[in-house]
Amino acid sequence: MTTRRHFLHAAAAALTLPFAAHAQERRFTPRPAGWRTFELTTRVTPAMAQGAHQVWVPIPSVNSDWQRSLESSYSTNGQARRVTDSVDGAQMLQVVFDAGVAQPFVEVTSRVQTRDRATDWTQRTPAREDAATLAHWTRPTALIPTDGIVRETALKAVGDARTDDAKVRRIYDWVVANSFREPTVRGCGEGDIKTLLETGDLGGKCADINALFVGLCRAAGVPARDVYGLRLAPSAFGYKELGSGSANLKGSQHCRAEVFLKAHGWVAMDPADVAKVMRQETPEWIKTVQHPVVAPVYRGLYGGWEGNWVAYNTAHDVALPGSKLGKLGFLMYPVAEDKQGRFDSYAPDDFKYTISAREIKA
C-alpha cells in the first residue's frame, strides 16, 4: 500500500512537470461540424441449456446536439418488446425465449448520427436546466456514493475553488494525475469508486476512471453523469486507442462523462481516455500530460470528444424489466439470464454476441 500511495503522489506532481519532447506534438482537435451516420447491429445467439431464458440488448436512446438516435429494428425467434428503464430512460430490447427454442437469436439494428463535440470556453452563455434535473445528477448511486471518502477526496481535490468550472478543472486534473489505465481489468471495469479510493488503488478502465470523475464532481456539488456507449470507427487523428478498427466491436464499449456548468451547459469530459493514451499510446508509460502524444488529448478531452462513438444511455442502477435479479450498475453490454442466474457480459465468446457497425455515406 505504501508503494501505491507513493506512486500516486508522484503522479500528481508529474502532471505539472515540464517534458522534454523529442517528437512533434500530435494533433487531436475535435470540432463540431457535419453529422456522420452509422448503422449499428448487435446479434446475440445465447448458447444456454438451462431452459427458458431472456436477453436485454441496449438501444441508443440519447438525443442531443451531438447525437441523433434514429430508428431501430429487430428480428428474433423469441418474444420481444422494447422497454425503458423507469429512472434514467435507458432503452433496450427485452427478448424472452421458450425452453423449446433450439437456436435462440436476436438481432437489433439501430441507425444513429453523431458528430464531434468541443466547448468554446471563450463564450459564456448562461445555460438553463431545471432544478429537479440538476438534483438528479448530483444524487448518490450504488457505485457512486457522494459521502465519506468520496466527499473527503472531492474537497481535497477542489481545494479553495469556488466556481463550478474551477472545481471541475481541478477534479479533472486530479483524476488524470492520480488514476491510471490498468489493462488487466475485465471489460470496462465495475465503477465502484468507494472501493477504489479506500484501497488507494486507482487503476481501472473507463467505467472506473470516469465514474470516479463523476462521483467527485457530484460530491463537490457539480451535476455530472456517465455516458455509456460504444466506439464505432477509427479516430480521425491517428490515435489507435481512441477508436475502433475492428469488424467485431464486442470489446469496443466505452463510457464517457458530462458535467453541467452554469456558463456552458452540459460539457463533454473523458479523463479515462487520457489515461488510456498515457498507458497504451506511448512507447514508455510516462505519466505526464506534457508528453507530445498525451498533451493534445489531455486538452481536447476537457470539453470535447470525437464523434466516432455512439451513446446508449446515461443510466445508473438499472433495473432490467422482467428480471428477478438485482440492478445493474450500468447498461453498456448485452445482458442475458437463465434459471441459474445472469451470464457474464464481459465474456462475449461464451455469452455469444457480436456487434458491428458501418458508416453510411451521404
N, C-alpha and C positions, 0 to 999 in steps of 0.2 A: 504493500500500500504506500509506503514511503516513497519508493521509486516512482510510482504512478503520479503521486501528487507533485513530486519534484518535476516530473515531465510537464505537468500542466502549468506550473508556474513559469517554467522555461518557455513553454509555448506562448503564454500570454505576453512575455517580454519580446519574443521573436516577432510579434505582429508589427512592432514599430521599428525594428532594426533595419538599417539600410541593407540592400542586397546588391552585391557587385555583379551586375548582369554581364554575362559573356555572350548573350544571344539577344537578338532583337525581340522586343516585346510582341507577343501575338495580338490578334485583334478579336474582340468579342463585343460587338456593338449592336444588339437587337434594337430595331426601330419599328414602331407600328406603321405598317404600310398595307399592301394588298392582302386579301384573305387567301388562305390555302384550303383546299377541300380534300378530305380524306374519307375513305370507306374502310371501316374497321370491322373485322369479322372474328368472333370468338366461337370456337367449336368445342363442345365438351362431350366426351364419349366415356362416361364413368364405367370402369370395369369393376363393378361391385356385385357380390354374390350373397348379400345379406337380406334378400327380399326387397320390399318396396323402399324407394329412396327418393330424394329430391335434390335439386340443384338450383342455385341462385347465380345469375350472371349480371354483373354491374352494367348499367347502360349510361352513357354520357347524359348528364342532367344539369349541366351548368350553362347558363346563357348570360353573356356579359358583353362588354365592349372588346373583349379579346377572344371569345369563343361563342359559336352558334351551334347548339346541339340540334340537329335536324331530325329527319325521320329514322326510325329503327324498325326492323322486321325480323321474323324468326321462322325457323322450321324445326320440327321435333316430332318424335313418336311418343311423347308424353303429354300430359295435360298442363298447359302453360297459361300463365296470366302475368300481366305487367303489374308490379306492385311498387309501393313507395314507402320508405322509412318515414314514420309519422313525425319525427322530430326535426330532422335536417333536410328532408326532401330527396334523399338519395333514391334514384330509380333503379330497378332491377327486374329481370325476368325470373319468375319462380316457375319451376317445372317439376311436376310430380310424376314419377314413373311407377307403374304397377310392377309387382313382383314377376309377372309373366313376360315382361319385355326382355327379349334375349340380348339385343344390342341397343341399349338406350343411347340417344344422342339429342343434342340441342345445338343449333347454330343461330347465333344472333349477329345481325349485320346492322351497323349504325353509320350514318353519314354525319360528319362534323366539319365545321370550318374553324380554322384557328389563325391567329396572327401574333406577331411579336408584341411584347409589352416593354415600355420604357417610360419612366416618370420624368417629366420635365421639372426639376427641382427649382428652377427659377420662377415658375408660375405658381403662385399661391392663391388658390381659389377655394374658399370655404366649401367643404363638402357636406351634403345633407344625408343623414341616416337616422331613422327613428330610434328613440332611446331603448325600446324593447329589443331591437335587433342588436344594438351595440352591447347591451347587457348579456344577451345570449352568447356573444362571442368573447365574453370575459369570464364565463362560468367555468367551474372545475368539471372535469370528466374523470372517468375511472383511471385512465392512464395519464391524465394531465391535471393533477391537483394544483391548486394555487396557494396553498398554505404551507406551513412547516418549512422544510429545507428549500422548497421551490421559491417561496416568497423571500426567504433569507438570501438566497442566491441572487434573485432578481434585484433586491435592494442594494446588494454589494455591486452588482454589475452596473446599475444606473448611477450610483453614487449621488452627486449633487444635481444631476439633470432634473429639470422640472417640466419641460415641454414634452409632448408625446414624440415629436420627431427626434429630439435629443436622446430620449430614453431608448428608442428603437435603434438608433445608431450605435449606442453603447452596447446594447444587448446583442446586436448582430456581430459586432467586433468581439465581444466576449465569447460567443458561441464559436466563431471561426477560430479564435485563439485556443480555446480550451477543449473543444471536441475534436474528434478525428475519425476519418473513414476506417472502418475495420472490415476488410473483405471477407473474413470468415463468418461474419454474422449471416444467418439464414434469411433469405428473401430480402425484404426491405427493413427488417428489424421489427420489434414489438412496440416501440414507442412508450415504454414505461419509464418516464423521466424521473420519478421519485427514486427508483432503484438505481438509475444512472448516477444521480447526484449523491445518494447515500453511500454507494460503493466507491465513488471517486473515479470510476472507470467510464469515461465519456466516449468510448469507442462504439461506433454503430454505423447504421446506414440512414437513408433518408427519413424513414419513419421514426427513427430515434432522434436524429440531429435537428430536423425541422420541428418535431414535436417539442423538443427542448426549447427551441427559439420561441415557439408559440406559447408554451407554458410560462416562460419568463416574461414575455410581453403581457400576458393576461395578469400575472401576479403583480406586475408593475402598473396595472390599470389601463393598459392599451388593448383594445379589441384586436384579436388575431385568430387565425384559423389555418388548419392544414387543408391542402387541396390535393386530393388523391387522384392519380391518373396513370398515364402510360406514354412512354416515348414512342413516336411513330416513324421518325425518319432521321437520317444523319444530321448533325449540326452543319449549318452553312459556314461556320467559322473554323472548321477543321478539327474541332475537339472530339475525339473518338468517344470519350466518356459522357458527352453531353447530348448524345443522340443514339439512335439505334439503326444499324445497318443490316440487321438480321431479318431473314424471311419469316422466322417464327419469333414473335415478340413475347413469348410466355415468361421471359425473365426481364422484360423491359419496364415493369411497373416503376413508377417514381412519384413521390409526393413532393409538393412544393408548399409554400406558405404565403399568406397575405396578412397585412396589418392595416388597420384603419387609422389614417392620420387626418386630423381636422382640416388641414390645408390642402389635402390631395385626394382624399377618399381612400378606397381600397388600393393598396400598393403591393406589387409583387416582391417576394423575397425568396432566396434559396441558399442559405448558408451550407446546406448539405452538399450541394454540388461544388461549392468552393472546396470543401474538404475532399470531395472525390477527385477533383483535378489535382489538388496538392499531393494526394496519395498515389494516383494512378496515371497521371499525365506527365509527371516529371521523372526523369531517369533516376533521380535520387529523391527520397522523400524529405524535402525541405519544407518545414512548416513556417513559411513566411509569405505574406501577401505581396512582398516586393519581388518575388520570383517573376521573371518575364512571361512565363506561361500562366501563372496564377493571377497576377495583378489585374489584367483586363476582366477576368471572370469575377474576381472579388468586387470590382467596381460595378460591372454590368448586372450582377445578380442582386445588387442592392437597389431595388426599384424596377427591375425588369427581368424578363426571361424570353427565351426563344420559342417561336410558335410551331416547333416540331414535336409537340406534345399535346395530348388531349386530357382534359379534366373529366373524371367521372362524377365526383361529388365532394362535399366538404363535411361529411358526416362523421360524428364520433358516437361511440356507444350504440352501435347499430343493432336493433332487434330485427332479425330476419323474419318476415311474415311466414307463419306456418311452422317455424322451428320450435322445438321443445327444449332446445339447449340455450346456453347463455348468450349474452350480447357479444358482438364483435367490437374490438377497439376501433376498427375502421373497415371500410369495404373497398378494396382495391383489386382483389383477386376473385375469380370464380370460387364458389363455395359449394360443397356437397355433404350430405349426411345420409346415413342409413340407420338401421336399427341399433347398430353398435356405437354410433357416435358420428362425430364430424371428422371429415378427412382433411389431410394436410394440404392446404392450398399452396404451400411453398414447395411441393413436390409434384410438379406438373406431369412428369413422366409416369408417376404412379397413379395420380389422380386422372390423367388422360385428358388434357385440354391443350389446344393450340390457339394462338392469337396471331392474326396477320393484318396488315394494313396496306392500302395502295393509295397513292395520291392521284386525284382526278384533275387533270389539267383543263383549264377553260378553253 
